[in-house]
């Protein structure tokens, strides 16, 4: 198998795995330090999750392709977390901009 075929196979295995990493954190999405901590925890969750596929690394002719896969997975996970944070920040901003009694029917 070529490295390209291995990446496709690994991607399929990871996408179909029901035990993907889950972040279960409560944090203030308006606190930049809390956001950075959650992003680091996201990286850590992906690293730990990918340990179950570590035997795949030796199958690659160029093991750095596997390493790049992990970095790409981390980047995608970070994007997903940032999207959730962005939605939360937007909702908070909208609530702060709402006039008192605006949501009440008269």
N, C-alpha and C positions, 0 to 999 in steps of 0.2 A: 504494500500500500504506500502511496506517496504521502508526503506531509499534508498536501491539500485534501486528499481523501480522508486522512486521519482527523483533520480539523472538522470536516463535515460530519464524520461519524461521531466525534466527541461532542460537537454542537447538538446533534440529534439526541444523544444520550442525556446531556445536561438539560436540554429543553423538555424532555419527557420524564425527567426525574421528579417524582412527587415530593421529595424531601429537599427542596431548594432552601437556601438560607433565608431566614426571616428575621427582620429587625423588629423587636418588640420594645420600643423605647418611648418614654414620655419625655418631652423636652419643649422648651419655649422656642418656637420657630422664629421669633424676633431677636433672639440672643445669638449673635454671631459665633460666640465661643461654643455654645451648645450645638449649633449647626455643624461646626467643624468636628466636634467630638462625635456626633452621629455619623458624619461622613467617614471618619476614621474607623468607627465601629463597623460600618458597611464594608470597608476594605477588609477588615479582620474577619468578618463573617464569610466573605467570599474566599479568602485564603484558607480558612478552616474547612469550608465546604469542599474546596477543590482538592484537599488532601485525600479524599476518598477516590480521586482519579489520578493520584500521583504515579501509579504504575503505567499510565499512558505516556508519560514523558519519555521513557526509554524506548518507546516504539517509533519515535520521530527520528528521522535522519539528522535533523537539526533541532535539538531540544529547545532552542530559544523560540521556536515556533509555538511550542506548548506554553512557554513562559509568557509570550505575547498574547496568547489566548486568555490566560488568567488576567493580564492587565486590561485587556479589552472587556472581559466580563466585569471586572471591577469598575471600569469606566461606565459601562451600561448601568450597573447597579447604582452608581453614584448619580447618574442622570435621572434614574427613576426616583431616587430619594429627593433630589433637588426639585423635581417636578411636584412632588407631594408638599414639600416645604413651601414652594412658590404659591401653590394653591392656598395653603393655610395662611401665608402672609397676606395674600390678596383678600381673603375672607376677613381677616382681622382688620385690615385697612378699611374695607367697606363698612364693617360694623362700627369702627371709630368715626367714620364720616357720616353715618346715619344720624339724622336729627332725632331727638327724643320724641317718641310717639309716632314716628313715621310709619312704622310697621303695624300700628293699630288702626283698625277700621273705625271710621266715624259715622 
